[in-house]
Amino acid sequence: SRVLGFTGLGYLAVVAFTLRSTPRSAAASKARGGAIALLRLPGFLAVTAAFTAIAVANWLIYTWLPLFLYDRYHLSLSGAGFSATFYLQAASYVGVVAGGVFTDRWATHNPRARAWMQMAGLALAAPFLAALGVAGSMPVLIAALVAFGLGRGLYDCNTMPLLRSVTGGERSATGYGILNMAGCLAGGIGAAGAGWMQERVGLAAAFELAAVVLMAGALALRGLVVKENKTLEVS
C-alpha cells in the first residue's frame, strides 16, 4: 500500500507540472449545473444503475472469490489468487478489445449500438456469475470465469462512450465521477454484505444474488435501446 501511495503522489506531481489549464469554451459554459443537471438528463440514471450493478459484481469477485476457491477447491493461496484473477482478466481484455472494435463500427450506423452492447455484456455475465457458486469442477469454474470476463469486457469498453453520448460530452467528467461514487458505495456495501452471507448461507448465494443485480442492470438500459427513445440519436 505504501508503494501505491507514493506512486500516486509521484503521479500527482507530474500531472501538476505538465497539465495546463485551457480557456473555458462555450460548450463548457453550458455544462454548468453539476450533478443535479446530470441526474435530470434522460438516460443518465439508467447508465448509473448499470455501472452500479457491475461494480457490485466486481467488488464481490475481487474481495471474496480467492477465499471461495481456496475453501471450495482446496487450492493453495497462490493458486486461488491466480485462478481468481488470470482467467477473468484475460477474458475481459479480449472482450474490451474485440467489443470496442466491433461496437465502434456498429455505432457508425446505429446510435444505440453501445447501449445494446452493454446490455448484451451484462446479460452474458450474469448467469455465469451465478454459475461460479455451483460449478462442480475447476474446468467448469474456469469456463464460467471466462464467460463472465468476456461479458464484463463488452460492458466496460462502452462505459465512457455511452456516457458521453448521454451527457453530450460537456459533463462527462462529472458524470464519470458520479458513476465511480455510486459504484464504490454499492460495491463496498455489496462486499460487506457478502461477508455477512458467507457466515450464514455461503458465498455461492452471494454470487447468485449479484447475478440478479447484474441482470437488473441490463434491464435498466432497456429504455436507451428502444426506437421511441431519442436520447442517443446524436452520438
C-alpha positions as protocol buffer text, in pm:
chain_id: "A"
residue {
  index: 1
  type: SER
  ca { x: 0 y: 0 z: 0 }
}
residue {
  index: 2
  type: ARG
  ca { x: 291 y: 237 z: 68 }
}
residue {
  index: 3
  type: VAL
  ca { x: 432 y: 172 z: -277 }
}
residue {
  index: 4
  type: LEU
  ca { x: 96 y: 253 z: -435 }
}
residue {
  index: 5
  type: GLY
  ca { x: 58 y: 563 z: -220 }
}
residue {
  index: 6
  type: PHE
  ca { x: 400 y: 706 z: -308 }
}
residue {
  index: 7
  type: THR
  ca { x: 343 y: 617 z: -675 }
}
residue {
  index: 8
  type: GLY
  ca { x: 20 y: 815 z: -665 }
}
residue {
  index: 9
  type: LEU
  ca { x: 197 y: 1115 z: -510 }
}
residue {
  index: 10
  type: GLY
  ca { x: 463 y: 1099 z: -780 }
}
residue {
  index: 11
  type: TYR
  ca { x: 195 y: 1089 z: -1049 }
}
residue {
  index: 12
  type: LEU
  ca { x: 25 y: 1387 z: -888 }
}
residue {
  index: 13
  type: ALA
  ca { x: 349 y: 1587 z: -908 }
}
residue {
  index: 14
  type: VAL
  ca { x: 393 y: 1500 z: -1276 }
}
residue {
  index: 15
  type: VAL
  ca { x: 36 y: 1598 z: -1358 }
}
residue {
  index: 16
  type: ALA
  ca { x: 59 y: 1922 z: -1161 }
}
residue {
  index: 17
  type: PHE
  ca { x: 357 y: 2040 z: -1364 }
}
residue {
  index: 18
  type: THR
  ca { x: 254 y: 1913 z: -1707 }
}
residue {
  index: 19
  type: LEU
  ca { x: -117 y: 1986 z: -1740 }
}
residue {
  index: 20
  type: ARG
  ca { x: -212 y: 2334 z: -1850 }
}
residue {
  index: 21
  type: SER
  ca { x: -546 y: 2499 z: -1797 }
}
residue {
  index: 22
  type: THR
  ca { x: -743 y: 2578 z: -2110 }
}
residue {
  index: 23
  type: PRO
  ca { x: -982 y: 2868 z: -2175 }
}
residue {
  index: 24
  type: ARG
  ca { x: -1342 y: 2793 z: -2092 }
}
residue {
  index: 25
  type: SER
  ca { x: -1526 y: 2716 z: -2414 }
}
residue {
  index: 26
  type: ALA
  ca { x: -1882 y: 2800 z: -2497 }
}
residue {
  index: 27
  type: ALA
  ca { x: -1974 y: 2432 z: -2463 }
}
residue {
  index: 28
  type: ALA
  ca { x: -1811 y: 2415 z: -2121 }
}
residue {
  index: 29
  type: SER
  ca { x: -2005 y: 2721 z: -2012 }
}
residue {
  index: 30
  type: LYS
  ca { x: -2327 y: 2540 z: -2094 }
}
residue {
  index: 31
  type: ALA
  ca { x: -2219 y: 2248 z: -1875 }
}
residue {
  index: 32
  type: ARG
  ca { x: -2290 y: 2433 z: -1552 }
}
residue {
  index: 33
  type: GLY
  ca { x: -2543 y: 2281 z: -1321 }
}
residue {
  index: 34
  type: GLY
  ca { x: -2329 y: 1998 z: -1187 }
}
residue {
  index: 35
  type: ALA
  ca { x: -2471 y: 1677 z: -1053 }
}
residue {
  index: 36
  type: ILE
  ca { x: -2833 y: 1794 z: -1038 }
}
residue {
  index: 37
  type: ALA
  ca { x: -2833 y: 1877 z: -1408 }
}
residue {
  index: 38
  type: LEU
  ca { x: -2679 y: 1538 z: -1487 }
}
residue {
  index: 39
  type: LEU
  ca { x: -2938 y: 1350 z: -1286 }
}
residue {
  index: 40
  type: ARG
  ca { x: -3209 y: 1518 z: -1490 }
}
residue {
  index: 41
  type: LEU
  ca { x: -3062 y: 1409 z: -1823 }
}
residue {
  index: 42
  type: PRO
  ca { x: -3260 y: 1132 z: -1995 }
}
residue {
  index: 43
  type: GLY
  ca { x: -3070 y: 807 z: -1969 }
}
residue {
  index: 44
  type: PHE
  ca { x: -2816 y: 912 z: -1706 }
}
residue {
  index: 45
  type: LEU
  ca { x: -2984 y: 726 z: -1421 }
}
residue {
  index: 46
  type: ALA
  ca { x: -3001 y: 413 z: -1638 }
}
residue {
  index: 47
  type: VAL
  ca { x: -2629 y: 435 z: -1714 }
}
residue {
  index: 48
  type: THR
  ca { x: -2558 y: 486 z: -1343 }
}
residue {
  index: 49
  type: ALA
  ca { x: -2772 y: 187 z: -1247 }
}
residue {
  index: 50
  type: ALA
  ca { x: -2587 y: -39 z: -1492 }
}
residue {
  index: 51
  type: PHE
  ca { x: -2248 y: 84 z: -1371 }
}
residue {
  index: 52
  type: THR
  ca { x: -2351 y: 26 z: -1010 }
}
residue {
  index: 53
  type: ALA
  ca { x: -2461 y: -328 z: -1093 }
}
residue {
  index: 54
  type: ILE
  ca { x: -2129 y: -424 z: -1249 }
}
residue {
  index: 55
  type: ALA
  ca { x: -1946 y: -259 z: -959 }
}
residue {
  index: 56
  type: VAL
  ca { x: -2129 y: -484 z: -712 }
}
residue {
  index: 57
  type: ALA
  ca { x: -2022 y: -791 z: -910 }
}
residue {
  index: 58
  type: ASN
  ca { x: -1662 y: -671 z: -945 }
}
residue {
  index: 59
  type: TRP
  ca { x: -1618 y: -588 z: -578 }
}
residue {
  index: 60
  type: LEU
  ca { x: -1768 y: -921 z: -478 }
}
residue {
  index: 61
  type: ILE
  ca { x: -1528 y: -1112 z: -702 }
}
residue {
  index: 62
  type: TYR
  ca { x: -1219 y: -913 z: -606 }
}
residue {
  index: 63
  type: THR
  ca { x: -1296 y: -941 z: -236 }
}
residue {
  index: 64
  type: TRP
  ca { x: -1425 y: -1296 z: -197 }
}
residue {
  index: 65
  type: LEU
  ca { x: -1351 y: -1516 z: -498 }
}
residue {
  index: 66
  type: PRO
  ca { x: -996 y: -1616 z: -389 }
}
residue {
  index: 67
  type: LEU
  ca { x: -1127 y: -1728 z: -49 }
}
residue {
  index: 68
  type: PHE
  ca { x: -1417 y: -1910 z: -216 }
}
residue {
  index: 69
  type: LEU
  ca { x: -1178 y: -2102 z: -442 }
}
residue {
  index: 70
  type: TYR
  ca { x: -947 y: -2175 z: -151 }
}
residue {
  index: 71
  type: ASP
  ca { x: -1231 y: -2323 z: 55 }
}
residue {
  index: 72
  type: ARG
  ca { x: -1429 y: -2494 z: -223 }
}
residue {
  index: 73
  type: TYR
  ca { x: -1149 y: -2646 z: -430 }
}
residue {
  index: 74
  type: HIS
  ca { x: -878 y: -2666 z: -163 }
}
residue {
  index: 75
  type: LEU
  ca { x: -631 y: -2471 z: -374 }
}
residue {
  index: 76
  type: SER
  ca { x: -318 y: -2316 z: -233 }
}
residue {
  index: 77
  type: LEU
  ca { x: -335 y: -1945 z: -155 }
}
residue {
  index: 78
  type: SER
  ca { x: -125 y: -1864 z: -462 }
}
residue {
  index: 79
  type: GLY
  ca { x: -334 y: -2098 z: -678 }
}
residue {
  index: 80
  type: ALA
  ca { x: -658 y: -1945 z: -557 }
}
residue {
  index: 81
  type: GLY
  ca { x: -527 y: -1595 z: -623 }
}
residue {
  index: 82
  type: PHE
  ca { x: -413 y: -1690 z: -973 }
}
residue {
  index: 83
  type: SER
  ca { x: -736 y: -1866 z: -1067 }
}
residue {
  index: 84
  type: ALA
  ca { x: -947 y: -1581 z: -932 }
}
residue {
  index: 85
  type: THR
  ca { x: -771 y: -1324 z: -1149 }
}
residue {
  index: 86
  type: PHE
  ca { x: -596 y: -1464 z: -1456 }
}
residue {
  index: 87
  type: TYR
  ca { x: -883 y: -1625 z: -1646 }
}
residue {
  index: 88
  type: LEU
  ca { x: -1121 y: -1342 z: -1567 }
}
residue {
  index: 89
  type: GLN
  ca { x: -881 y: -1062 z: -1658 }
}
residue {
  index: 90
  type: ALA
  ca { x: -756 y: -1232 z: -1974 }
}
residue {
  index: 91
  type: ALA
  ca { x: -1112 y: -1281 z: -2096 }
}
residue {
  index: 92
  type: SER
  ca { x: -1201 y: -922 z: -2002 }
}
residue {
  index: 93
  type: TYR
  ca { x: -908 y: -798 z: -2209 }
}
residue {
  index: 94
  type: VAL
  ca { x: -1033 y: -990 z: -2512 }
}
residue {
  index: 95
  type: GLY
  ca { x: -1386 y: -862 z: -2455 }
}
residue {
  index: 96
  type: VAL
  ca { x: -1272 y: -500 z: -2424 }
}
residue {
  index: 97
  type: VAL
  ca { x: -1060 y: -504 z: -2740 }
}
residue {
  index: 98
  type: ALA
  ca { x: -1290 y: -711 z: -2961 }
}
residue {
  index: 99
  type: GLY
  ca { x: -1604 y: -545 z: -2827 }
}
residue {
  index: 100
  type: GLY
  ca { x: -1457 y: -200 z: -2873 }
}
residue {
  index: 101
  type: VAL
  ca { x: -1362 y: -261 z: -3235 }
}
residue {
  index: 102
  type: PHE
  ca { x: -1698 y: -418 z: -3318 }
}
residue {
  index: 103
  type: THR
  ca { x: -1907 y: -155 z: -3139 }
}
residue {
  index: 104
  type: ASP
  ca { x: -1714 y: 135 z: -3294 }
}
residue {
  index: 105
  type: ARG
  ca { x: -1810 y: 2 z: -3636 }
}
residue {
  index: 106
  type: TRP
  ca { x: -2166 y: -77 z: -3537 }
}
residue {
  index: 107
  type: ALA
  ca { x: -2217 y: 267 z: -3385 }
}
residue {
  index: 108
  type: THR
  ca { x: -2145 y: 437 z: -3718 }
}
residue {
  index: 109
  type: HIS
  ca { x: -2492 y: 336 z: -3838 }
}
residue {
  index: 110
  type: ASN
  ca { x: -2673 y: 258 z: -3512 }
}
residue {
  index: 111
  type: PRO
  ca { x: -2658 y: 524 z: -3237 }
}
residue {
  index: 112
  type: ARG
  ca { x: -2793 y: 272 z: -2985 }
}
residue {
  index: 113
  type: ALA
  ca { x: -2515 y: 21 z: -3051 }
}
residue {
  index: 114
  type: ARG
  ca { x: -2323 y: 99 z: -2732 }
}
residue {
  index: 115
  type: ALA
  ca { x: -2627 y: 59 z: -2511 }
}
residue {
  index: 116
  type: TRP
  ca { x: -2710 y: -266 z: -2688 }
}
residue {
  index: 117
  type: MET
  ca { x: -2357 y: -396 z: -2635 }
}
residue {
  index: 118
  type: GLN
  ca { x: -2360 y: -306 z: -2267 }
}
residue {
  index: 119
  type: MET
  ca { x: -2692 y: -484 z: -2225 }
}
residue {
  index: 120
  type: ALA
  ca { x: -2552 y: -789 z: -2401 }
}
residue {
  index: 121
  type: GLY
  ca { x: -2240 y: -786 z: -2187 }
}
residue {
  index: 122
  type: LEU
  ca { x: -2432 y: -773 z: -1860 }
}
residue {
  index: 123
  type: ALA
  ca { x: -2681 y: -1035 z: -1979 }
}
residue {
  index: 124
  type: LEU
  ca { x: -2391 y: -1265 z: -2072 }
}
residue {
  index: 125
  type: ALA
  ca { x: -2204 y: -1208 z: -1747 }
}
residue {
  index: 126
  type: ALA
  ca { x: -2500 y: -1255 z: -1511 }
}
residue {
  index: 127
  type: PRO
  ca { x: -2572 y: -1630 z: -1548 }
}
residue {
  index: 128
  type: PHE
  ca { x: -2205 y: -1719 z: -1543 }
}
residue {
  index: 129
  type: LEU
  ca { x: -2153 y: -1518 z: -1226 }
}
residue {
  index: 130
  type: ALA
  ca { x: -2424 y: -1733 z: -1069 }
}
residue {
  index: 131
  type: ALA
  ca { x: -2254 y: -2042 z: -1213 }
}
residue {
  index: 132
  type: LEU
  ca { x: -1939 y: -1968 z: -1011 }
}
residue {
  index: 133
  type: GLY
  ca { x: -2122 y: -2068 z: -697 }
}
residue {
  index: 134
  type: VAL
  ca { x: -2248 y: -2402 z: -828 }
}
residue {
  index: 135
  type: ALA
  ca { x: -1961 y: -2513 z: -1052 }
}
residue {
  index: 136
  type: GLY
  ca { x: -1873 y: -2871 z: -963 }
}
residue {
  index: 137
  type: SER
  ca { x: -1520 y: -2878 z: -1107 }
}
residue {
  index: 138
  type: MET
  ca { x: -1233 y: -2647 z: -1193 }
}
residue {
  index: 139
  type: PRO
  ca { x: -1287 y: -2673 z: -1573 }
}
residue {
  index: 140
  type: VAL
  ca { x: -1649 y: -2563 z: -1532 }
}
residue {
  index: 141
  type: LEU
  ca { x: -1540 y: -2284 z: -1300 }
}
residue {
  index: 142
  type: ILE
  ca { x: -1277 y: -2162 z: -1546 }
}
residue {
  index: 143
  type: ALA
  ca { x: -1534 y: -2164 z: -1828 }
}
residue {
  index: 144
  type: ALA
  ca { x: -1768 y: -1956 z: -1612 }
}
residue {
  index: 145
  type: LEU
  ca { x: -1489 y: -1710 z: -1530 }
}
residue {
  index: 146
  type: VAL
  ca { x: -1400 y: -1674 z: -1897 }
}
residue {
  index: 147
  type: ALA
  ca { x: -1763 y: -1615 z: -1999 }
}
residue {
  index: 148
  type: PHE
  ca { x: -1814 y: -1364 z: -1719 }
}
residue {
  index: 149
  type: GLY
  ca { x: -1493 y: -1185 z: -1816 }
}
residue {
  index: 150
  type: LEU
  ca { x: -1599 y: -1161 z: -2181 }
}
residue {
  index: 151
  type: GLY
  ca { x: -1934 y: -1013 z: -2082 }
}
residue {
  index: 152
  type: ARG
  ca { x: -1770 y: -767 z: -1848 }
}
residue {
  index: 153
  type: GLY
  ca { x: -1529 y: -662 z: -2123 }
}
residue {
  index: 154
  type: LEU
  ca { x: -1815 y: -595 z: -2364 }
}
residue {
  index: 155
  type: TYR
  ca { x: -1971 y: -373 z: -2100 }
}
residue {
  index: 156
  type: ASP
  ca { x: -1651 y: -194 z: -1996 }
}
residue {
  index: 157
  type: CYS
  ca { x: -1539 y: -89 z: -2344 }
}
residue {
  index: 158
  type: ASN
  ca { x: -1856 y: 115 z: -2389 }
}
residue {
  index: 159
  type: THR
  ca { x: -1878 y: 285 z: -2050 }
}
residue {
  index: 160
  type: MET
  ca { x: -1726 y: 621 z: -2136 }
}
residue {
  index: 161
  type: PRO
  ca { x: -1855 y: 636 z: -2498 }
}
residue {
  index: 162
  type: LEU
  ca { x: -2212 y: 571 z: -2383 }
}
residue {
  index: 163
  type: LEU
  ca { x: -2175 y: 821 z: -2100 }
}
residue {
  index: 164
  type: ARG
  ca { x: -2057 y: 1086 z: -2347 }
}
residue {
  index: 165
  type: SER
  ca { x: -2350 y: 1008 z: -2575 }
}
residue {
  index: 166
  type: VAL
  ca { x: -2592 y: 1063 z: -2287 }
}
residue {
  index: 167
  type: THR
  ca { x: -2425 y: 1373 z: -2142 }
}
residue {
  index: 168
  type: GLY
  ca { x: -2325 y: 1532 z: -2471 }
}
residue {
  index: 169
  type: GLY
  ca { x: -1961 y: 1529 z: -2362 }
}
residue {
  index: 170
  type: GLU
  ca { x: -1961 y: 1859 z: -2174 }
}
residue {
  index: 171
  type: ARG
  ca { x: -2040 y: 1695 z: -1839 }
}
residue {
  index: 172
  type: SER
  ca { x: -1874 y: 1358 z: -1896 }
}
residue {
  index: 173
  type: ALA
  ca { x: -1601 y: 1405 z: -1634 }
}
residue {
  index: 174
  type: THR
  ca { x: -1855 y: 1497 z: -1366 }
}
residue {
  index: 175
  type: GLY
  ca { x: -2075 y: 1212 z: -1483 }
}
residue {
  index: 176
  type: TYR
  ca { x: -1792 y: 963 z: -1453 }
}
residue {
  index: 177
  type: GLY
  ca { x: -1722 y: 1090 z: -1104 }
}
residue {
  index: 178
  type: ILE
  ca { x: -2082 y: 1020 z: -1009 }
}
residue {
  index: 179
  type: LEU
  ca { x: -2061 y: 673 z: -1161 }
}
residue {
  index: 180
  type: ASN
  ca { x: -1748 y: 596 z: -962 }
}
residue {
  index: 181
  type: MET
  ca { x: -1900 y: 728 z: -641 }
}
residue {
  index: 182
  type: ALA
  ca { x: -2215 y: 522 z: -686 }
}
residue {
  index: 183
  type: GLY
  ca { x: -2016 y: 215 z: -788 }
}
residue {
  index: 184
  type: CYS
  ca { x: -1777 y: 235 z: -492 }
}
residue {
  index: 185
  type: LEU
  ca { x: -2059 y: 284 z: -244 }
}
residue {
  index: 186
  type: ALA
  ca { x: -2264 y: -3 z: -383 }
}
residue {
  index: 187
  type: GLY
  ca { x: -1959 y: -226 z: -429 }
}
residue {
  index: 188
  type: GLY
  ca { x: -1840 y: -169 z: -74 }
}
residue {
  index: 189
  type: ILE
  ca { x: -2183 y: -241 z: 68 }
}
residue {
  index: 190
  type: GLY
  ca { x: -2210 y: -550 z: -153 }
}
residue {
  index: 191
  type: ALA
  ca { x: -1871 y: -683 z: -43 }
}
residue {
  index: 192
  type: ALA
  ca { x: -1962 y: -631 z: 323 }
}
residue {
  index: 193
  type: GLY
  ca { x: -2300 y: -794 z: 267 }
}
residue {
  index: 194
  type: ALA
  ca { x: -2128 y: -1093 z: 105 }
}
residue {
  index: 195
  type: GLY
  ca { x: -1917 y: -1128 z: 417 }
}
residue {
  index: 196
  type: TRP
  ca { x: -2233 y: -1141 z: 624 }
}
residue {
  index: 197
  type: MET
  ca { x: -2381 y: -1400 z: 387 }
}
residue {
  index: 198
  type: GLN
  ca { x: -2062 y: -1605 z: 389 }
}
residue {
  index: 199
  type: GLU
  ca { x: -2103 y: -1677 z: 758 }
}
residue {
  index: 200
  type: ARG
  ca { x: -2469 y: -1773 z: 724 }
}
residue {
  index: 201
  type: VAL
  ca { x: -2559 y: -1911 z: 381 }
}
residue {
  index: 202
  type: GLY
  ca { x: -2227 y: -1923 z: 197 }
}
residue {
  index: 203
  type: LEU
  ca { x: -2064 y: -1722 z: -79 }
}
residue {
  index: 204
  type: ALA
  ca { x: -2243 y: -1914 z: -354 }
}
residue {
  index: 205
  type: ALA
  ca { x: -2564 y: -1738 z: -253 }
}
residue {
  index: 206
  type: ALA
  ca { x: -2385 y: -1404 z: -269 }
}
residue {
  index: 207
  type: PHE
  ca { x: -2271 y: -1474 z: -626 }
}
residue {
  index: 208
  type: GLU
  ca { x: -2625 y: -1570 z: -723 }
}
residue {
  index: 209
  type: LEU
  ca { x: -2766 y: -1251 z: -570 }
}
residue {
  index: 210
  type: ALA
  ca { x: -2504 y: -1043 z: -752 }
}
residue {
  index: 211
  type: ALA
  ca { x: -2609 y: -1214 z: -1076 }
}
residue {
  index: 212
  type: VAL
  ca { x: -2964 y: -1092 z: -1018 }
}
residue {
  index: 213
  type: VAL
  ca { x: -2826 y: -740 z: -965 }
}
residue {
  index: 214
  type: LEU
  ca { x: -2636 y: -767 z: -1295 }
}
residue {
  index: 215
  type: MET
  ca { x: -2948 y: -868 z: -1483 }
}
residue {
  index: 216
  type: ALA
  ca { x: -3133 y: -575 z: -1327 }
}
residue {
  index: 217
  type: GLY
  ca { x: -2854 y: -350 z: -1455 }
}
residue {
  index: 218
  type: ALA
  ca { x: -2904 y: -489 z: -1805 }
}
residue {
  index: 219
  type: LEU
  ca { x: -3278 y: -423 z: -1786 }
}
residue {
  index: 220
  type: ALA
  ca { x: -3210 y: -68 z: -1668 }
}
residue {
  index: 221
  type: LEU
  ca { x: -3051 y: 4 z: -2006 }
}
residue {
  index: 222
  type: ARG
  ca { x: -3353 y: -118 z: -2199 }
}
residue {
  index: 223
  type: GLY
  ca { x: -3502 y: 229 z: -2220 }
}
residue {
  index: 224
  type: LEU
  ca { x: -3196 y: 351 z: -2414 }
}
residue {
  index: 225
  type: VAL
  ca { x: -3231 y: 97 z: -2693 }
}
residue {
  index: 226
  type: VAL
  ca { x: -3599 y: 127 z: -2781 }
}
residue {
  index: 227
  type: LYS
  ca { x: -3657 y: 312 z: -3107 }
}
residue {
  index: 228
  type: GLU
  ca { x: -3900 y: 555 z: -2949 }
}
residue {
  index: 229
  type: ASN
  ca { x: -3623 y: 689 z: -2722 }
}
residue {
  index: 230
  type: LYS
  ca { x: -3439 y: 976 z: -2893 }
}
residue {
  index: 231
  type: THR
  ca { x: -3167 y: 1017 z: -2627 }
}
residue {
  index: 232
  type: LEU
  ca { x: -2894 y: 852 z: -2836 }
}
residue {
  index: 233
  type: GLU
  ca { x: -2999 y: 976 z: -3179 }
}
residue {
  index: 234
  type: VAL
  ca { x: -2694 y: 1203 z: -3184 }
}
residue {
  index: 235
  type: SER
  ca { x: -2375 y: 1035 z: -3061 }
}
